[in-house]
Amino acid sequence: MASGGIAHGLAAFAVICGMAGYFALGVLVPTTDASMQYRLLLAMLKAGPVALLGVWTLVAGNCARPAKGSHVPVSVPLAGVGLLLGCLGDTALELQRQAMPKLFLAGLGFFLLSHVAYVAAFASDSRLGFLRTPRAAVGFIFYSSVAAALLSIMLPLKEPELTAPVIVYASTIGVMGVLSVAWWPSRSESLADGGRRSYLLGVFGAAFFLLSDSILAYNKFVDPIPHAHTLTMATYYAAQGLIAMAALSRLADAQQKSKDE
């Protein structure tokens, strides 16, 4: 459908431009020799693509005109809020990475709230019956196993005061991953409705988030990984872009379905 295609294109364009600009500036001027003004500019540029995705998602949901008797999926504004919280987390972690180490906990807190918003977004459109399906068991086993393995490698942390926040954060990501699998369209939705497209976008978005945070955590708390920041940001931008596209796709599907009815 045209509106969904435009939304996807804009989301991808914002992410690609932000990644290109952020990586280009970060390589051209090493932050160790940069002024504080430049560091702030780099932090804003890093957060820019996610901020654009968040605003676009919220605006798309607010401007939607569903047919009488239907409504905008709750997952759309919740995803927008999650993206904007991620933007704040981006800014805090970038400044922490450059010159303000105490901002790590603030960045972690913003991303925790972002994941809570994503958990609510996925849960709002999920079917409770999903919890009794084999697919739920697979999702639960996969995400809980990865989270447990990562925590077993990291613990005890070099910074003990971060132990509780990191455990809570890892658990929240696991819950988000399981619920992203639960975001399967209802049986009344066919392949033509595009329900499975938004589902797959959400599943891969959550998976890329898990990968991005795993790289970041291993690099920070265990051993340095070559090009860790580049790998973290590439997978992170992919995760945010996919989640935004999942919400926009769900919105486009709901609008098309209301027109057909």
C-alpha contacts under 8 A as a table, 3 or more apart, distances in Angstrom:
res1	aa1	res2	aa2	distance
1	M	4	G	5.56
1	M	5	G	6.25
1	M	252	A	7.70
2	A	5	G	5.09
2	A	6	I	6.20
3	S	6	I	5.20
3	S	7	A	6.18
3	S	252	A	6.67
4	G	7	A	5.10
4	G	8	H	6.13
4	G	248	L	6.74
4	G	249	S	5.75
4	G	252	A	5.44
5	G	8	H	5.13
5	G	9	G	6.11
6	I	9	G	5.04
6	I	10	L	6.16
7	A	10	L	5.25
7	A	11	A	6.14
7	A	245	M	7.29
7	A	248	L	6.63
8	H	11	A	5.15
8	H	12	A	6.14
8	H	245	M	5.69
8	H	248	L	7.53
8	H	249	S	7.85
9	G	12	A	5.20
9	G	13	F	6.02
10	L	13	F	4.98
10	L	14	A	6.11
11	A	14	A	5.29
11	A	15	V	6.33
11	A	53	L	6.12
11	A	241	G	6.31
11	A	244	A	7.27
11	A	245	M	6.80
12	A	15	V	5.22
12	A	16	I	6.07
12	A	241	G	6.61
13	F	16	I	5.21
13	F	17	C	6.05
14	A	17	C	5.33
14	A	18	G	6.08
14	A	49	P	5.32
14	A	52	L	6.90
14	A	53	L	7.24
15	V	18	G	5.19
15	V	19	M	6.07
15	V	49	P	5.19
15	V	50	V	7.31
15	V	237	Y	6.41
15	V	238	A	7.83
15	V	241	G	6.56
16	I	19	M	5.18
16	I	20	A	6.10
17	C	20	A	5.17
17	C	21	G	6.10
17	C	49	P	7.58
18	G	21	G	5.24
18	G	22	Y	5.90
18	G	45	L	6.69
18	G	46	K	6.70
18	G	48	G	6.59
18	G	49	P	5.13
19	M	22	Y	5.22
19	M	23	F	5.95
19	M	46	K	7.49
19	M	49	P	7.81
19	M	234	A	7.56
19	M	237	Y	7.48
20	A	23	F	5.43
20	A	24	A	5.88
21	G	24	A	5.13
21	G	25	L	6.07
21	G	45	L	7.29
22	Y	25	L	5.46
22	Y	26	G	6.02
22	Y	42	L	6.65
22	Y	45	L	5.92
22	Y	46	K	5.65
23	F	26	G	5.05
23	F	27	V	6.14
23	F	230	T	7.91
24	A	27	V	5.31
24	A	28	L	6.12
25	L	28	L	5.12
25	L	29	V	6.07
25	L	42	L	7.37
26	G	29	V	5.74
26	G	30	P	6.11
26	G	31	T	6.95
26	G	42	L	7.35
27	V	30	P	6.14
29	V	33	D	7.49
29	V	34	A	6.81
30	P	33	D	5.82
30	P	34	A	6.47
31	T	34	A	4.77
31	T	35	S	7.87
31	T	39	R	6.71
31	T	98	Q	6.61
32	T	98	Q	7.34
34	A	38	Y	6.03
34	A	39	R	6.65
35	S	38	Y	5.22
35	S	39	R	6.36
36	M	39	R	4.90
36	M	40	L	6.19
37	Q	40	L	5.14
37	Q	41	L	6.22
38	Y	41	L	4.91
38	Y	42	L	6.11
39	R	42	L	5.06
39	R	43	A	6.17
39	R	95	L	7.11
39	R	98	Q	7.29
40	L	43	A	5.00
40	L	44	M	6.20
40	L	95	L	7.34
41	L	44	M	5.16
41	L	45	L	6.08
42	L	45	L	5.00
42	L	46	K	6.07
42	L	94	E	7.95
43	A	46	K	5.10
43	A	47	A	6.33
43	A	90	D	7.26
43	A	91	T	5.12
43	A	92	A	7.99
43	A	94	E	5.47
43	A	95	L	6.47
44	M	47	A	5.12
44	M	48	G	5.82
44	M	91	T	6.42
45	L	48	G	4.97
45	L	49	P	7.56
46	K	49	P	7.03
46	K	90	D	6.74
46	K	91	T	7.24
46	K	94	E	7.72
47	A	50	V	5.63
47	A	51	A	6.14
47	A	87	C	4.90
47	A	88	L	7.29
47	A	90	D	5.37
47	A	91	T	5.98
48	G	51	A	5.04
48	G	52	L	6.15
48	G	87	C	7.30
49	P	52	L	5.12
49	P	53	L	6.24
50	V	53	L	4.99
50	V	54	G	6.11
50	V	83	L	6.00
50	V	84	L	6.89
50	V	86	G	7.11
50	V	87	C	5.63
50	V	237	Y	7.74
50	V	240	Q	6.88
50	V	241	G	7.84
51	A	54	G	5.06
51	A	55	V	6.17
51	A	83	L	6.66
51	A	84	L	5.51
51	A	87	C	5.52
52	L	55	V	5.19
52	L	56	W	5.95
53	L	56	W	5.10
53	L	57	T	6.05
53	L	80	G	7.45
53	L	83	L	6.87
53	L	241	G	7.37
53	L	244	A	6.48
54	G	57	T	5.20
54	G	58	L	6.24
54	G	79	A	7.47
54	G	80	G	4.37
54	G	81	V	6.62
54	G	82	G	7.53
54	G	83	L	4.77
54	G	84	L	5.26
54	G	244	A	7.51
55	V	58	L	5.19
55	V	59	V	5.97
55	V	80	G	6.65
55	V	84	L	7.55
56	W	59	V	5.12
56	W	60	A	5.91
56	W	80	G	7.79
57	T	60	A	5.15
57	T	61	G	6.19
57	T	76	V	6.65
57	T	77	P	6.90
57	T	79	A	7.37
57	T	80	G	5.18
57	T	244	A	6.75
57	T	247	A	7.47
57	T	248	L	6.60
58	L	61	G	5.17
58	L	62	N	6.06
58	L	76	V	7.05
58	L	77	P	5.36
58	L	80	G	5.19
58	L	81	V	7.68
59	V	62	N	4.99
59	V	63	C	5.92
60	A	63	C	5.26
60	A	64	A	6.02
60	A	248	L	7.60
61	G	64	A	5.28
61	G	72	V	6.55
61	G	76	V	6.11
61	G	77	P	6.36
61	G	251	L	7.22
64	A	72	V	7.09
64	A	255	Q	7.85
65	R	255	Q	7.68
66	P	70	S	5.88
66	P	71	H	5.72
66	P	72	V	6.61
66	P	254	A	7.79
66	P	255	Q	5.69
66	P	258	S	6.60
67	A	70	S	5.63
67	A	71	H	7.57
67	A	255	Q	7.48
67	A	258	S	5.51
67	A	259	K	6.66
70	S	258	S	6.61
71	H	254	A	8.00
72	V	76	V	7.38
72	V	251	L	6.59
72	V	254	A	7.22
73	P	76	V	5.81
73	P	125	D	7.51
73	P	250	R	7.35
73	P	251	L	6.38
73	P	254	A	7.36
74	V	77	P	6.10
74	V	78	L	6.49
74	V	121	A	6.73
74	V	124	S	6.41
74	V	125	D	7.58
75	S	78	L	5.10
75	S	79	A	5.90
75	S	120	A	7.42
75	S	121	A	4.04
75	S	122	F	6.47
75	S	124	S	6.15
75	S	125	D	6.73
75	S	247	A	6.48
76	V	79	A	5.24
76	V	80	G	6.37
76	V	121	A	7.22
76	V	247	A	5.09
76	V	248	L	6.85
76	V	250	R	7.70
76	V	251	L	6.81
77	P	80	G	4.89
77	P	81	V	6.21
78	L	81	V	5.11
78	L	82	G	6.19
78	L	117	A	5.65
78	L	118	Y	6.68
78	L	120	A	6.99
78	L	121	A	5.30
79	A	82	G	4.95
79	A	83	L	6.19
79	A	117	A	6.58
79	A	118	Y	5.84
79	A	121	A	6.06
79	A	243	I	7.38
79	A	244	A	6.75
79	A	247	A	6.59
80	G	83	L	5.13
80	G	84	L	6.37
80	G	244	A	7.48
81	V	84	L	5.20
81	V	85	L	6.22
81	V	114	S	7.30
81	V	117	A	6.72
82	G	85	L	5.16
82	G	86	G	6.14
82	G	113	L	7.33
82	G	114	S	4.18
82	G	115	H	6.62
82	G	116	V	7.72
82	G	117	A	5.06
82	G	118	Y	5.97
83	L	86	G	4.94
83	L	87	C	6.28
83	L	114	S	6.73
83	L	240	Q	7.09
83	L	244	A	7.79
84	L	87	C	4.89
84	L	88	L	6.63
84	L	114	S	7.81
85	L	88	L	5.19
85	L	89	G	6.34
85	L	110	F	5.71
85	L	111	F	6.57
85	L	113	L	6.85
85	L	114	S	5.15
86	G	89	G	4.84
86	G	90	D	6.03
86	G	110	F	6.41
86	G	111	F	5.46
86	G	114	S	5.66
87	C	90	D	4.98
87	C	91	T	6.44
88	L	91	T	5.21
88	L	92	A	6.35
88	L	107	G	7.28
88	L	110	F	6.39
89	G	92	A	5.18
89	G	93	L	6.07
89	G	106	A	7.32
89	G	107	G	4.27
89	G	108	L	6.78
89	G	109	G	7.55
89	G	110	F	4.88
89	G	111	F	5.52
90	D	93	L	5.34
90	D	94	E	6.02
90	D	107	G	6.91
91	T	94	E	5.27
91	T	95	L	6.27
91	T	107	G	7.63
92	A	95	L	5.34
92	A	96	Q	6.06
92	A	103	L	5.72
92	A	104	F	6.86
92	A	106	A	6.53
92	A	107	G	4.89
93	L	96	Q	4.81
93	L	97	R	5.95
93	L	103	L	6.53
93	L	104	F	5.71
93	L	106	A	7.97
93	L	107	G	5.21
93	L	108	L	7.95
94	E	97	R	5.04
94	E	98	Q	6.33
95	L	98	Q	5.16
95	L	99	A	5.97
95	L	100	M	5.71
95	L	101	P	7.86
95	L	103	L	7.22
96	Q	99	A	5.64
96	Q	100	M	4.20
96	Q	101	P	4.47
96	Q	102	K	6.61
96	Q	103	L	5.09
96	Q	104	F	5.74
97	R	100	M	6.85
97	R	101	P	6.61
98	Q	101	P	7.87
100	M	103	L	5.88
101	P	104	F	5.99
102	K	105	L	6.72
102	K	106	A	7.86
103	L	106	A	5.09
103	L	107	G	6.20
104	F	107	G	5.11
104	F	108	L	6.13
105	L	108	L	4.95
105	L	109	G	6.09
105	L	162	L	7.72
106	A	109	G	5.02
106	A	110	F	6.32
107	G	110	F	5.19
107	G	111	F	6.28
108	L	111	F	5.19
108	L	112	L	6.03
108	L	165	P	7.87
108	L	169	Y	7.72
109	G	112	L	4.97
109	G	113	L	6.33
110	F	113	L	5.21
110	F	114	S	6.16
111	F	114	S	4.70
111	F	115	H	6.11
112	L	115	H	5.17
112	L	116	V	6.25
112	L	169	Y	5.81
112	L	172	T	7.29
113	L	116	V	4.93
113	L	117	A	6.29
114	S	117	A	5.15
114	S	118	Y	6.40
115	H	118	Y	4.84
115	H	119	V	6.01
115	H	172	T	6.69
115	H	173	I	6.60
115	H	176	M	6.86
116	V	119	V	4.95
116	V	120	A	6.24
116	V	172	T	7.02
116	V	176	M	7.81
117	A	120	A	5.10
117	A	121	A	6.11
118	Y	121	A	4.81
118	Y	122	F	6.10
118	Y	176	M	6.62
119	V	122	F	5.32
119	V	123	A	5.96
119	V	172	T	7.95
119	V	175	V	6.95
119	V	176	M	4.85
119	V	179	L	6.76
120	A	123	A	5.00
120	A	124	S	5.88
121	A	124	S	5.28
121	A	125	D	7.02
122	F	125	D	5.79
122	F	126	S	6.20
122	F	176	M	7.43
122	F	179	L	5.69
122	F	180	S	5.71
122	F	182	A	7.49
122	F	183	W	5.85
123	A	126	S	4.99
123	A	127	R	7.98
123	A	179	L	6.15
123	A	182	A	7.76
123	A	183	W	7.38
125	D	183	W	6.22
126	S	130	F	7.50
126	S	179	L	7.33
126	S	182	A	5.50
126	S	183	W	4.80
126	S	184	W	6.78
126	S	185	P	7.94
127	R	130	F	5.50
127	R	131	L	7.99
127	R	182	A	6.99
127	R	183	W	7.52
127	R	184	W	7.87
127	R	186	S	7.66
128	L	131	L	5.93
129	G	132	R	5.75
129	G	133	T	7.32
130	F	133	T	5.34
130	F	135	R	7.78
130	F	136	A	6.37
130	F	182	A	6.01
131	L	136	A	5.50
131	L	137	A	7.76
131	L	182	A	7.62
132	R	136	A	6.85
132	R	137	A	7.97
133	T	136	A	5.44
133	T	137	A	6.86
134	P	137	A	5.07
134	P	138	V	6.32
135	R	138	V	5.11
135	R	139	G	6.21
135	R	181	V	7.49
136	A	139	G	5.11
136	A	140	F	6.01
136	A	178	V	6.94
136	A	181	V	6.98
136	A	182	A	6.75
137	A	140	F	5.09
137	A	141	I	6.02
138	V	141	I	5.20
138	V	142	F	6.05
139	G	142	F	5.23
139	G	143	Y	6.15
139	G	177	G	7.24
139	G	178	V	5.11
139	G	181	V	6.36
140	F	143	Y	5.52
140	F	144	S	5.82
140	F	174	G	7.85
140	F	178	V	5.51
141	I	144	S	5.38
141	I	145	S	5.78
142	F	145	S	5.27
142	F	146	V	6.24
143	Y	146	V	5.21
143	Y	147	A	6.07
143	Y	174	G	5.15
143	Y	175	V	7.89
143	Y	177	G	6.40
143	Y	178	V	6.78
144	S	147	A	5.13
144	S	148	A	5.91
144	S	171	S	7.98
144	S	174	G	5.98
145	S	148	A	5.12
145	S	149	A	5.97
146	V	149	A	5.13
146	V	150	L	6.08
147	A	150	L	5.22
147	A	151	L	6.14
147	A	170	A	6.11
147	A	171	S	7.10
147	A	174	G	6.62
148	A	151	L	5.16
148	A	152	S	6.05
149	A	152	S	5.14
149	A	153	I	6.33
150	L	153	I	5.21
150	L	154	M	6.22
150	L	214	S	7.20
150	L	218	Y	7.80
151	L	154	M	5.04
151	L	155	L	5.78
151	L	167	I	7.41
151	L	170	A	7.97
152	S	155	L	5.52
153	I	222	V	7.43
154	M	157	L	5.99
154	M	217	A	7.87
154	M	218	Y	7.00
154	M	221	F	5.98
154	M	222	V	5.88
155	L	163	T	7.74
156	P	160	P	7.16
156	P	163	T	7.54
157	L	160	P	5.49
157	L	162	L	7.34
157	L	163	T	6.37
157	L	221	F	6.41
158	K	221	F	6.77
159	E	162	L	5.81
159	E	163	T	7.38
160	P	163	T	5.36
161	E	164	A	7.18
162	L	165	P	5.46
162	L	166	V	6.00
163	T	166	V	5.32
163	T	167	I	6.22
164	A	167	I	5.21
164	A	168	V	6.21
165	P	168	V	5.17
165	P	169	Y	6.00
166	V	169	Y	4.97
166	V	170	A	6.03
167	I	170	A	5.16
167	I	171	S	6.13
168	V	171	S	5.15
168	V	172	T	6.19
169	Y	172	T	5.14
169	Y	173	I	6.36
170	A	173	I	5.20
170	A	174	G	6.33
171	S	174	G	5.03
171	S	175	V	6.32
172	T	175	V	5.08
172	T	176	M	6.19
173	I	176	M	5.00
173	I	177	G	6.15
173	I	210	L	6.89
174	G	177	G	5.11
174	G	178	V	6.32
175	V	178	V	5.19
175	V	179	L	6.18
176	M	179	L	5.18
176	M	180	S	6.04
176	M	206	A	6.95
177	G	180	S	5.09
177	G	181	V	6.62
177	G	203	V	7.24
177	G	206	A	5.40
177	G	207	A	6.82
177	G	210	L	7.98
178	V	181	V	5.32
178	V	182	A	6.54
179	L	182	A	4.65
179	L	183	W	6.30
180	S	183	W	5.15
180	S	199	Y	7.53
180	S	202	G	5.87
180	S	203	V	5.20
180	S	206	A	6.68
181	V	184	W	6.66
181	V	199	Y	7.62
181	V	202	G	7.97
181	V	203	V	5.86
183	W	199	Y	5.83
183	W	202	G	7.70
184	W	195	G	7.60
184	W	196	R	6.90
184	W	199	Y	5.66
185	P	188	S	7.98
185	P	189	E	6.21
185	P	195	G	5.34
185	P	196	R	6.38
185	P	199	Y	7.06
186	S	189	E	5.61
187	R	190	S	7.38
189	E	192	A	7.91
189	E	193	D	5.91
189	E	194	G	7.98
189	E	195	G	6.37
190	S	193	D	5.30
190	S	194	G	7.26
190	S	195	G	7.11
191	L	194	G	5.53
191	L	195	G	6.63
191	L	196	R	6.51
192	A	195	G	7.92
193	D	253	D	6.16
193	D	256	Q	7.85
193	D	257	K	7.19
194	G	197	R	5.21
194	G	198	S	6.86
194	G	249	S	7.78
194	G	253	D	6.21
195	G	198	S	5.56
195	G	199	Y	6.36
195	G	250	R	6.91
195	G	253	D	6.74
196	R	199	Y	4.84
196	R	200	L	6.10
197	R	200	L	5.27
197	R	201	L	6.23
197	R	246	A	7.65
197	R	249	S	7.44
198	S	201	L	5.08
198	S	202	G	6.19
198	S	245	M	7.45
198	S	246	A	4.45
198	S	247	A	7.01
198	S	249	S	5.37
198	S	250	R	5.66
199	Y	202	G	5.21
199	Y	203	V	6.21
199	Y	246	A	6.85
200	L	203	V	5.01
200	L	204	F	6.12
200	L	246	A	7.83
201	L	204	F	5.37
201	L	205	G	5.97
201	L	242	L	5.37
201	L	243	I	6.44
201	L	245	M	6.84
201	L	246	A	5.02
202	G	205	G	4.96
202	G	206	A	6.22
202	G	242	L	6.41
202	G	243	I	5.27
202	G	246	A	5.28
202	G	247	A	7.94
203	V	206	A	5.37
203	V	207	A	6.26
204	F	207	A	4.90
204	F	208	F	6.05
204	F	239	A	7.27
204	F	242	L	6.97
205	G	208	F	5.26
205	G	209	F	6.28
205	G	238	A	7.00
205	G	239	A	4.20
205	G	240	Q	6.60
205	G	241	G	7.47
205	G	242	L	4.80
205	G	243	I	5.12
206	A	209	F	5.04
206	A	210	L	6.33
206	A	239	A	6.44
206	A	243	I	7.44
207	A	210	L	5.11
207	A	211	L	6.32
207	A	239	A	7.50
208	F	211	L	4.95
208	F	212	S	6.00
208	F	235	T	5.64
208	F	236	Y	6.68
208	F	238	A	6.72
208	F	239	A	4.93
209	F	212	S	5.07
209	F	213	D	6.09
209	F	235	T	6.95
209	F	236	Y	5.93
209	F	239	A	5.24
209	F	240	Q	7.78
210	L	213	D	5.35
210	L	214	S	5.98
211	L	214	S	5.08
211	L	215	I	6.27
211	L	232	T	8.00
211	L	235	T	6.94
212	S	215	I	5.33
212	S	216	L	6.32
212	S	231	L	7.35
212	S	232	T	4.78
212	S	233	M	7.20
212	S	234	A	8.00
212	S	235	T	5.21
212	S	236	Y	5.40
213	D	216	L	4.97
213	D	217	A	5.93
213	D	232	T	7.12
213	D	236	Y	7.94
214	S	217	A	5.15
214	S	218	Y	5.98
215	I	218	Y	5.31
215	I	219	N	6.02
215	I	225	I	7.86
215	I	228	A	6.71
215	I	231	L	7.48
215	I	232	T	6.05
216	L	219	N	5.26
216	L	220	K	6.13
216	L	228	A	6.99
216	L	229	H	7.44
216	L	232	T	6.06
217	A	220	K	5.15
217	A	221	F	5.77
217	A	222	V	7.56
218	Y	221	F	5.41
218	Y	222	V	5.00
218	Y	223	D	6.26
218	Y	224	P	7.44
218	Y	225	I	7.84
219	N	222	V	5.89
219	N	223	D	5.26
219	N	224	P	4.52
219	N	225	I	5.46
219	N	228	A	6.67
220	K	223	D	6.96
220	K	224	P	6.89
224	P	228	A	7.42
225	I	228	A	5.06
227	H	230	T	5.40
227	H	231	L	6.28
228	A	231	L	5.15
228	A	232	T	5.94
229	H	232	T	5.01
229	H	233	M	6.07
230	T	233	M	5.30
230	T	234	A	6.06
231	L	234	A	5.22
231	L	235	T	6.22
232	T	235	T	5.50
232	T	236	Y	5.91
233	M	236	Y	4.81
233	M	237	Y	5.95
234	A	237	Y	5.44
234	A	238	A	6.29
235	T	238	A	5.02
235	T	239	A	6.14
236	Y	239	A	5.03
236	Y	240	Q	6.31
237	Y	240	Q	5.25
237	Y	241	G	5.99
238	A	241	G	5.16
238	A	242	L	6.04
239	A	242	L	5.25
239	A	243	I	6.21
240	Q	243	I	5.22
240	Q	244	A	6.13
241	G	244	A	5.17
241	G	245	M	6.12
242	L	245	M	5.04
242	L	246	A	6.00
243	I	246	A	4.94
243	I	247	A	6.35
244	A	247	A	5.27
244	A	248	L	6.24
245	M	248	L	4.99
245	M	249	S	5.79
246	A	249	S	5.06
246	A	250	R	6.12
247	A	250	R	5.07
247	A	251	L	6.23
248	L	251	L	4.99
248	L	252	A	6.17
249	S	252	A	5.05
249	S	253	D	6.08
250	R	253	D	5.05
250	R	254	A	6.17
251	L	254	A	5.14
251	L	255	Q	6.26
252	A	255	Q	5.15
252	A	256	Q	6.14
253	D	256	Q	5.16
253	D	257	K	6.05
254	A	257	K	5.11
254	A	258	S	6.20
255	Q	258	S	5.21
255	Q	259	K	6.34
256	Q	259	K	5.13
256	Q	260	D	6.26
257	K	260	D	5.10
257	K	261	E	6.31
258	S	261	E	5.19
